[in-house]
Amino acid sequence: MNSENFTLSERLVSASYVRQACQARRGHEQLIRQLLEQVRPRGKCPEEGWSESTLELFLNELAVMDSNNFLGNCGVGEREGRVASAIVARRHYRLIHGIGRSGDIAAVQPKAAGSSLLNKLTNSLVLDILKISGVRSVKSCFVVPMATGMSLTLCFLTLRHRRHNARYIIWPRIDQKSCFKAMITAGFIPVVVENRLEGDELRTDVEEAERKILELGAENVLCVHSTTSCFAPRTPDRLEELAKMCAKWNIPHIVNNAYGVQSSKCMHLIQEVSIIHMHMPRSYFMFSFHGQGARVGRIDAFVQSLDKNFMVPVGSAVIAGFDPAFVQEISQTYPGRASASPSLDLFITLVTLGASGYKKLLSDRKEIYAFLGEELKKLASAHGERLLHTPHNPISYAVSLDGLQTNRDKAVTELGAMLFTRQVSGARVVPLDKEQTIGGHTFRGFMSHSEAYPCPYLNAAAAVGITRQDVALCMKRLDKCLKILRKDAKCDDTGTNAQTATASHRE
């Protein structure tokens, strides 16, 4: 209610009670005003999270700014925010029109001032969070209602307008289907660069990537498509060296930072390369390494998943970069309007957590990552295996499964099935001999990021939101599964009835 309505209420309820209610209302409005004031020029996320009552009050006020919620609105078009189900309307807080216009996903929608304001606010808040998480030099970003793979495709399609003759994308191998399909869907030819084995780790072969550029011709290469977040024993790509190579050959560089926001190390790799926009042709940018002298490098955009980094439903990403003009160009490549649901979900999450809440999640994750490593090392030792040495991977670990490979041919894949039936989700069991064909390209040793990794292994990751209880329960169930498989192997060796061994799997 406004001040006039509060005054009228004093005719019906004690004036002192109404004044108290008015003061409480002003407390909510103060938080909303602070948020709107901070959007320009800094775009700050509230330090402390909001209560549900403040958040719902604001969302309801945004909703009444959209034309479908105007009293007496008369819609005679084909898209008037009509919703058949009241449940659906409530699920979306009656913010039905979506975001953007037919020519630009970031444009303000005339029929939806509230939804447009929500979109602008969300983009500003997530930009602040990217800075808090480590990429202090990022200049622009926007939420897109597509998962990471399709968001990468959008970036590649945007680069096509600048590099008309380019057909190839240089891609240090990472065994994740959507990364590869993103390039094929955009109509380009992925050029796979196999990783180099260094100890237990799989690291970027920068020399081979440059050799591919020389072989194909720099003008025929659309971009280098690198990766930060990945499953051990693969490590984040050598972004500094790749960025310098891209600057040298004037080739764009797109970074898949799928779940890297939660890792200070992954974000630091990106922060090391920041744009100094020079007075040169738009197709060329120079980058400097903060605090590292006058070296140059290049990153044009980096893409991250919202569900993996911010714990919202699957199906959206944020595209960010150091040059606002290029980020805007990507947003304008998106055809048509878009769902406001991802922006709504992210806005609710960030305002509920506040900057301090999100920083605590990042701190907790890093602590549990160390705890997970300790527990996996102890468990591996107890079963005659070892925790692979992958110090450059800041999110996940890998444990060798040499003993299972030796004991029985399919024991490694059986472990994966056993963990899944015991409700251990996210763990990946990687055998040696798997092949996978995607878009006509056959990957040998698929899932291991290498044609010939030395041993089978199991992955486990410490992602944002994980708890110590998750780790403890996983260790307990993993230990039990390994004991069952070892017992089964002994039964097979001694000729014990196979039915007895199979029954033990169901325990």
C-alpha positions as CSV (number, residue, x, y, z in Angstrom):
1,M,0.0,0.0,0.0
2,N,1.1,3.6,-0.6
3,S,1.1,6.3,2.1
4,E,-2.4,7.5,1.2
5,N,-3.9,4.0,1.7
6,F,-2.1,3.7,5.0
7,T,-3.6,7.0,6.1
8,L,-7.1,5.8,5.1
9,S,-6.5,2.6,7.0
10,E,-6.2,4.6,10.2
11,R,-10.0,5.2,10.1
12,L,-10.5,1.4,10.6
13,V,-7.5,0.4,12.7
14,S,-5.6,2.1,15.5
15,A,-3.2,4.7,14.0
16,S,-0.3,3.5,16.0
17,Y,-0.7,0.0,14.6
18,V,-1.0,1.3,11.1
19,R,2.2,3.4,11.6
20,Q,4.0,0.4,12.8
21,A,2.9,-1.6,9.7
22,C,3.9,1.4,7.5
23,Q,7.4,1.3,9.0
24,A,7.7,-2.4,8.4
25,R,6.7,-1.9,4.8
26,R,9.3,0.9,4.5
27,G,11.9,-1.7,5.6
28,H,11.1,-3.9,2.6
29,E,11.1,-0.9,0.3
30,Q,14.5,0.3,1.6
31,L,16.0,-3.0,0.5
32,I,14.4,-2.8,-2.9
33,R,15.6,0.8,-3.3
34,Q,19.1,-0.1,-2.4
35,L,19.1,-2.9,-5.0
36,L,17.8,-0.5,-7.7
37,E,20.3,2.2,-6.8
38,Q,23.3,-0.2,-6.9
39,V,22.5,-1.6,-10.4
40,R,24.1,1.5,-12.0
41,P,27.0,1.9,-12.3
42,R,28.3,-1.0,-10.1
43,G,25.5,-3.6,-10.3
44,K,26.1,-4.9,-6.8
45,C,24.5,-8.0,-5.4
46,P,23.1,-7.4,-1.9
47,E,25.6,-8.3,0.7
48,E,23.0,-10.0,2.9
49,G,20.2,-12.1,1.5
50,W,16.6,-11.0,1.5
51,S,13.7,-12.7,3.4
52,E,11.0,-14.5,1.3
53,S,8.5,-11.8,2.2
54,T,10.7,-9.0,0.7
55,L,11.5,-11.1,-2.3
56,E,7.8,-12.0,-3.0
57,L,6.7,-8.4,-2.5
58,F,9.2,-7.2,-5.1
59,L,8.3,-10.0,-7.6
60,N,4.6,-9.2,-7.3
61,E,5.3,-5.6,-7.9
62,L,7.3,-6.5,-11.0
63,A,4.5,-8.6,-12.2
64,V,1.9,-5.8,-12.1
65,M,4.2,-3.8,-14.4
66,D,3.6,-6.3,-17.2
67,S,0.6,-5.7,-19.5
68,N,-1.0,-9.1,-19.0
69,N,-1.6,-8.1,-15.4
70,F,-3.0,-4.6,-16.1
71,L,-6.5,-4.2,-14.8
72,G,-8.8,-3.8,-17.8
73,N,-6.1,-4.9,-20.3
74,C,-7.6,-5.8,-23.7
75,G,-5.2,-8.0,-25.7
76,V,-6.0,-8.6,-29.4
77,G,-2.6,-9.9,-30.5
78,E,-1.2,-13.4,-30.8
79,R,1.1,-13.2,-27.7
80,E,-0.7,-11.4,-24.9
81,G,0.6,-13.3,-21.8
82,R,-2.5,-15.6,-21.6
83,V,-2.0,-18.6,-19.3
84,A,-4.6,-21.3,-19.1
85,S,-3.5,-22.8,-15.7
86,A,-3.5,-20.8,-12.5
87,I,-0.7,-23.1,-11.2
88,V,1.5,-22.2,-14.1
89,A,0.8,-18.5,-13.5
90,R,1.8,-18.8,-9.9
91,R,4.9,-20.8,-10.7
92,H,6.1,-17.9,-12.8
93,Y,4.9,-15.2,-10.4
94,R,2.7,-14.1,-13.4
95,L,5.8,-12.9,-15.2
96,I,4.6,-14.5,-18.5
97,H,5.9,-12.3,-21.3
98,G,9.5,-13.5,-21.2
99,I,12.5,-11.4,-22.0
100,G,13.8,-9.6,-25.1
101,R,12.3,-8.8,-28.4
102,S,12.4,-10.6,-31.7
103,G,15.8,-9.0,-32.7
104,D,17.6,-9.0,-29.4
105,I,17.3,-11.2,-26.2
106,A,18.6,-8.3,-24.1
107,A,16.2,-5.6,-25.4
108,V,13.4,-4.2,-23.3
109,Q,10.0,-5.6,-24.0
110,P,7.3,-2.8,-24.3
111,K,4.6,-5.1,-23.0
112,A,6.7,-6.3,-20.0
113,A,8.4,-3.5,-18.1
114,G,8.5,-5.8,-15.0
115,S,10.0,-8.8,-16.8
116,S,12.5,-6.5,-18.6
117,L,13.5,-4.9,-15.3
118,L,14.0,-8.4,-13.8
119,N,16.2,-9.4,-16.7
120,K,18.4,-6.3,-16.4
121,L,18.7,-6.8,-12.6
122,T,19.6,-10.4,-12.9
123,N,22.4,-9.7,-15.5
124,S,23.8,-7.0,-13.2
125,L,23.7,-9.3,-10.2
126,V,25.4,-12.2,-11.9
127,L,28.1,-9.9,-13.3
128,D,28.9,-8.8,-9.8
129,I,29.1,-12.5,-8.7
130,L,31.5,-13.3,-11.5
131,K,33.7,-10.5,-10.2
132,I,33.4,-11.7,-6.6
133,S,34.3,-15.2,-7.8
134,G,37.6,-14.1,-9.3
135,V,37.1,-12.5,-12.8
136,R,37.3,-8.9,-11.7
137,S,37.9,-7.5,-15.2
138,V,34.7,-9.0,-16.7
139,K,32.7,-6.2,-18.3
140,S,29.4,-7.7,-19.6
141,C,27.3,-10.8,-19.4
142,F,23.8,-12.0,-20.0
143,V,21.7,-15.0,-19.0
144,V,20.6,-17.2,-21.9
145,P,17.8,-19.8,-21.5
146,M,20.0,-22.6,-23.0
147,A,22.4,-25.0,-21.4
148,T,26.2,-24.6,-21.9
149,G,26.4,-26.6,-25.1
150,M,23.8,-24.5,-27.0
151,S,25.2,-21.3,-25.5
152,L,28.6,-22.2,-26.9
153,T,26.9,-22.8,-30.3
154,L,25.5,-19.3,-30.1
155,C,29.0,-17.9,-29.6
156,F,30.4,-19.8,-32.6
157,L,27.5,-18.6,-34.8
158,T,28.3,-15.0,-33.8
159,L,31.9,-15.4,-34.7
160,R,30.8,-16.7,-38.2
161,H,29.7,-13.1,-39.0
162,R,33.3,-12.0,-38.5
163,R,35.2,-14.9,-40.0
164,H,33.2,-15.8,-43.1
165,N,35.7,-18.3,-44.5
166,A,36.6,-20.1,-41.3
167,R,35.5,-23.8,-41.1
168,Y,37.6,-25.2,-38.2
169,I,37.6,-25.0,-34.5
170,I,40.7,-26.0,-32.6
171,W,39.6,-28.0,-29.6
172,P,41.8,-29.6,-26.9
173,R,40.0,-32.8,-26.2
174,I,37.6,-33.2,-23.3
175,D,35.2,-36.1,-23.3
176,Q,31.9,-34.4,-22.9
177,K,29.4,-34.9,-25.7
178,S,27.7,-31.5,-25.6
179,C,31.1,-29.6,-26.1
180,F,31.8,-31.5,-29.3
181,K,28.2,-31.3,-30.6
182,A,28.1,-27.6,-29.9
183,M,30.7,-27.1,-32.7
184,I,29.0,-29.5,-35.1
185,T,25.6,-28.0,-34.6
186,A,27.1,-24.6,-35.4
187,G,28.3,-26.1,-38.7
188,F,32.0,-26.2,-38.0
189,I,34.6,-28.9,-38.1
190,P,36.2,-29.7,-34.8
191,V,39.9,-30.3,-34.9
192,V,40.7,-32.5,-31.9
193,V,44.0,-31.9,-30.1
194,E,44.9,-34.9,-27.9
195,N,46.0,-34.1,-24.4
196,R,49.6,-34.7,-23.2
197,L,50.1,-37.1,-20.3
198,E,52.3,-35.5,-17.6
199,G,52.5,-37.8,-14.6
200,D,48.9,-38.8,-13.8
201,E,47.6,-35.6,-15.3
202,L,46.3,-34.9,-18.8
203,R,47.3,-31.4,-19.9
204,T,46.9,-29.2,-22.9
205,D,49.3,-29.8,-25.8
206,V,49.7,-26.2,-26.9
207,E,52.4,-27.0,-29.4
208,E,50.1,-29.4,-31.2
209,A,47.3,-26.8,-31.2
210,E,49.6,-24.3,-32.9
211,R,50.8,-26.9,-35.3
212,K,47.1,-27.4,-36.3
213,I,46.7,-23.7,-36.9
214,L,49.8,-23.6,-39.2
215,E,48.5,-26.7,-41.0
216,L,45.0,-25.3,-41.6
217,G,45.9,-21.6,-42.0
218,A,44.9,-19.1,-39.3
219,E,42.3,-17.5,-41.6
220,N,40.4,-20.8,-41.8
221,V,40.2,-21.3,-38.0
222,L,37.1,-19.8,-36.4
223,C,38.4,-20.0,-32.9
224,V,40.1,-22.0,-30.2
225,H,37.6,-23.7,-27.9
226,S,39.2,-24.3,-24.5
227,T,37.9,-25.7,-21.2
228,T,38.5,-24.8,-17.6
229,S,36.3,-27.1,-15.5
230,C,36.8,-30.8,-16.2
231,F,37.0,-34.3,-14.6
232,A,40.3,-35.5,-13.3
233,P,42.8,-36.6,-14.4
234,R,42.3,-34.0,-17.1
235,T,43.2,-30.6,-15.9
236,P,42.0,-27.1,-16.9
237,D,43.5,-26.0,-20.2
238,R,46.6,-23.9,-20.3
239,L,44.6,-20.7,-20.8
240,E,47.5,-18.3,-20.6
241,E,49.5,-20.1,-23.4
242,L,46.4,-20.6,-25.5
243,A,45.4,-17.0,-25.1
244,K,48.9,-15.8,-26.2
245,M,48.7,-18.2,-29.2
246,C,45.3,-16.8,-30.2
247,A,46.6,-13.2,-29.9
248,K,49.6,-14.1,-32.0
249,W,47.6,-15.6,-34.8
250,N,44.6,-13.2,-34.4
251,I,42.2,-16.1,-33.7
252,P,39.2,-15.7,-31.4
253,H,39.1,-17.7,-28.2
254,I,36.0,-19.1,-26.5
255,V,36.2,-20.7,-23.1
256,N,33.9,-23.4,-21.8
257,N,33.8,-22.5,-18.1
258,A,30.8,-24.8,-17.4
259,Y,31.2,-25.3,-13.7
260,G,34.2,-23.1,-13.2
261,V,32.6,-20.1,-11.3
262,Q,32.7,-22.2,-8.1
263,S,36.5,-22.6,-8.4
264,S,38.8,-19.7,-7.6
265,K,41.5,-21.4,-9.6
266,C,39.4,-21.7,-12.8
267,M,38.3,-18.1,-12.4
268,H,41.8,-17.0,-11.9
269,L,42.9,-18.6,-15.1
270,I,40.3,-16.4,-16.9
271,Q,41.2,-13.3,-14.9
272,E,44.8,-13.6,-15.9
273,V,43.8,-12.6,-19.4
274,S,41.8,-9.4,-19.6
275,I,41.0,-7.2,-22.6
276,I,42.6,-3.9,-23.3
277,H,40.4,-2.7,-26.1
278,M,42.7,-0.8,-28.5
279,H,41.9,1.4,-31.4
280,M,42.2,-1.3,-33.9
281,P,39.9,-3.3,-36.3
282,R,37.0,-4.9,-34.4
283,S,38.2,-8.3,-35.3
284,Y,41.4,-7.9,-33.2
285,F,41.8,-7.4,-29.5
286,M,44.8,-7.2,-27.3
287,F,44.9,-8.6,-23.8
288,S,47.2,-8.0,-20.9
289,F,48.0,-10.3,-17.9
290,H,47.2,-8.5,-14.7
291,G,50.2,-8.2,-12.5
292,Q,52.4,-10.2,-15.0
293,G,53.9,-7.4,-17.1
294,A,53.2,-6.7,-20.7
295,R,52.5,-10.2,-22.0
296,V,49.5,-10.4,-24.3
297,G,46.7,-12.9,-24.8
298,R,43.1,-13.3,-25.9
299,I,39.7,-14.5,-24.6
300,D,36.6,-13.3,-26.4
301,A,33.9,-15.0,-24.3
302,F,33.5,-17.5,-21.5
303,V,30.4,-19.6,-20.8
304,Q,29.2,-21.1,-17.6
305,S,26.2,-23.2,-16.6
306,L,23.7,-21.7,-14.1
307,D,22.6,-25.0,-12.6
308,K,26.2,-26.2,-11.9
309,N,27.3,-23.0,-10.3
310,F,24.2,-21.5,-8.7
311,M,22.0,-24.5,-7.9
312,V,19.0,-23.6,-10.1
313,P,17.1,-25.9,-12.5
314,V,19.0,-27.2,-15.6
315,G,18.7,-25.4,-18.9
316,S,20.4,-22.1,-18.7
317,A,23.8,-20.4,-18.9
318,V,25.5,-17.1,-18.6
319,I,27.7,-15.8,-21.4
320,A,30.3,-13.3,-20.3
321,G,33.2,-11.3,-21.8
322,F,35.6,-8.4,-21.5
323,D,34.3,-6.5,-24.5
324,P,30.6,-5.3,-24.1
325,A,30.2,-4.8,-27.8
326,F,31.0,-8.5,-28.6
327,V,28.8,-9.8,-25.7
328,Q,25.9,-7.6,-27.1
329,E,26.6,-9.0,-30.6
330,I,26.2,-12.6,-29.2
331,S,22.9,-11.6,-27.5
332,Q,21.6,-10.1,-30.8
333,T,22.4,-13.4,-32.6
334,Y,19.8,-15.2,-30.4
335,P,16.7,-15.4,-32.6
336,G,13.5,-14.1,-31.0
337,R,12.3,-13.7,-27.4
338,A,13.2,-16.0,-24.6
339,S,11.8,-17.5,-21.4
340,A,12.2,-15.4,-18.3
341,S,12.3,-18.5,-16.0
342,P,16.1,-18.8,-15.9
343,S,16.5,-15.1,-15.0
344,L,13.7,-15.4,-12.4
345,D,15.3,-18.5,-10.8
346,L,18.7,-16.9,-10.7
347,F,17.4,-13.6,-9.4
348,I,15.5,-15.4,-6.6
349,T,18.6,-17.5,-5.7
350,L,21.2,-14.6,-5.7
351,V,18.9,-12.2,-3.7
352,T,18.1,-15.0,-1.2
353,L,21.8,-15.9,-0.7
354,G,23.2,-12.4,-1.0
355,A,26.9,-11.9,-1.8
356,S,27.9,-13.2,1.7
357,G,25.8,-16.3,1.3
358,Y,27.3,-17.2,-2.1
359,K,30.9,-16.6,-0.8
360,K,30.2,-18.9,2.1
361,L,29.1,-21.6,-0.4
362,L,32.3,-21.2,-2.3
363,S,34.4,-21.4,0.9
364,D,32.5,-24.5,2.1
365,R,33.0,-26.2,-1.3
366,K,36.8,-25.6,-1.2
367,E,36.9,-27.1,2.4
368,I,34.9,-30.2,1.4
369,Y,37.0,-30.6,-1.7
370,A,40.1,-31.1,0.6
371,F,38.1,-33.4,2.8
372,L,36.9,-35.5,-0.2
373,G,40.6,-35.9,-1.3
374,E,41.6,-37.1,2.2
375,E,38.8,-39.7,2.4
376,L,39.4,-41.0,-1.2
377,K,43.1,-41.4,-0.5
378,K,42.4,-43.4,2.7
379,L,39.8,-45.6,0.9
380,A,42.0,-46.2,-2.1
381,S,44.9,-47.3,0.1
382,A,42.7,-49.7,1.9
383,H,41.8,-51.4,-1.3
384,G,45.2,-51.5,-2.9
385,E,44.5,-48.5,-5.2
386,R,45.8,-45.0,-5.2
387,L,44.4,-41.4,-5.5
388,L,45.8,-40.2,-8.8
389,H,48.1,-37.1,-8.4
390,T,46.2,-34.3,-10.1
391,P,47.1,-31.1,-8.3
392,H,46.0,-28.8,-11.2
393,N,42.3,-30.0,-11.0
394,P,40.5,-27.9,-8.4
395,I,37.1,-29.6,-8.4
396,S,37.4,-33.4,-8.9
397,Y,39.6,-36.4,-8.1
398,A,40.3,-39.7,-9.7
399,V,41.1,-43.1,-8.0
400,S,42.8,-45.9,-9.9
401,L,40.9,-49.2,-10.4
402,D,43.8,-51.4,-11.5
403,G,42.8,-54.1,-9.0
404,L,39.3,-54.4,-10.5
405,Q,40.6,-54.5,-14.0
406,T,43.0,-57.4,-13.1
407,N,40.4,-59.4,-11.1
408,R,37.6,-59.6,-13.7
409,D,37.0,-58.1,-17.2
410,K,33.8,-56.2,-16.5
411,A,34.3,-55.5,-12.8
412,V,35.0,-51.8,-13.5
413,T,31.7,-51.2,-15.3
414,E,29.9,-53.3,-12.7
415,L,31.2,-50.8,-10.0
416,G,29.5,-48.0,-11.8
417,A,26.2,-49.8,-12.0
418,M,26.4,-50.8,-8.3
419,L,27.0,-47.2,-7.2
420,F,24.1,-46.0,-9.3
421,T,21.7,-48.6,-7.8
422,R,22.9,-47.5,-4.3
423,Q,22.0,-43.9,-5.1
424,V,25.5,-42.6,-5.4
425,S,25.0,-40.0,-8.2
426,G,27.7,-38.1,-10.0
427,A,30.5,-40.6,-9.6
428,R,32.0,-41.7,-12.9
429,V,33.6,-45.0,-13.5
430,V,35.9,-44.9,-16.5
431,P,37.1,-48.2,-18.2
432,L,40.0,-48.3,-20.6
433,D,38.4,-49.7,-23.8
434,K,35.3,-47.6,-24.4
435,E,34.8,-46.1,-27.9
436,Q,32.2,-43.5,-28.8
437,T,31.4,-42.0,-32.2
438,I,30.0,-38.5,-32.3
439,G,29.3,-36.6,-35.5
440,G,31.4,-39.1,-37.5
441,H,34.4,-38.8,-35.2
442,T,35.4,-41.9,-33.1
443,F,36.9,-41.2,-29.7
444,R,39.0,-44.1,-28.4
445,G,39.2,-44.3,-24.6
446,F,36.1,-42.2,-24.4
447,M,35.4,-40.6,-21.0
448,S,39.1,-40.7,-20.1
449,H,40.0,-37.7,-22.3
450,S,42.8,-39.8,-23.8
451,E,43.3,-42.5,-26.4
452,A,45.4,-44.5,-24.0
453,Y,45.2,-43.5,-20.4
454,P,47.3,-46.0,-18.3
455,C,44.6,-47.2,-15.9
456,P,40.8,-47.3,-15.3
457,Y,39.6,-45.0,-12.6
458,L,36.7,-43.6,-10.7
459,N,35.8,-39.9,-10.5
460,A,34.3,-37.9,-7.7
461,A,33.8,-34.2,-7.6
462,A,33.2,-31.6,-4.8
463,A,30.8,-29.2,-6.4
464,V,29.0,-26.2,-4.9
465,G,26.4,-27.3,-2.4
466,I,28.1,-30.6,-1.5
467,T,28.1,-31.5,2.3
468,R,30.4,-33.6,4.5
469,Q,27.5,-36.0,4.9
470,D,27.5,-36.5,1.2
471,V,31.1,-37.4,1.2
472,A,30.9,-39.7,4.2
473,L,27.9,-41.6,2.8
474,C,29.6,-42.0,-0.6
475,M,32.7,-43.4,1.0
476,K,30.7,-45.9,3.0
477,R,28.8,-47.1,-0.1
478,L,31.9,-47.1,-2.3
479,D,33.8,-49.2,0.3
480,K,31.0,-51.7,0.4
481,C,30.8,-52.0,-3.4
482,L,34.6,-52.6,-3.6
483,K,34.5,-55.2,-1.0
484,I,31.7,-57.1,-2.8
485,L,33.6,-57.0,-6.1
486,R,36.7,-58.3,-4.4
487,K,34.7,-61.1,-2.7
488,D,33.1,-62.0,-6.1
489,A,36.6,-62.1,-7.7
490,K,37.7,-64.6,-5.0
491,C,34.6,-66.6,-5.5
492,D,35.3,-66.8,-9.3
493,D,38.9,-67.9,-8.6
494,T,37.8,-70.7,-6.3
495,G,34.9,-71.8,-8.5
496,T,32.2,-70.9,-6.0
497,N,28.6,-71.0,-7.4
498,A,28.1,-67.8,-9.5
499,Q,24.6,-67.4,-8.1
500,T,26.1,-66.8,-4.6
501,A,28.3,-64.1,-6.0
502,T,25.4,-62.5,-7.9
503,A,23.2,-62.5,-4.8
504,S,25.9,-60.5,-2.9
505,H,25.4,-57.6,-5.4
506,R,21.9,-57.1,-4.0
507,E,23.0,-56.7,-0.4
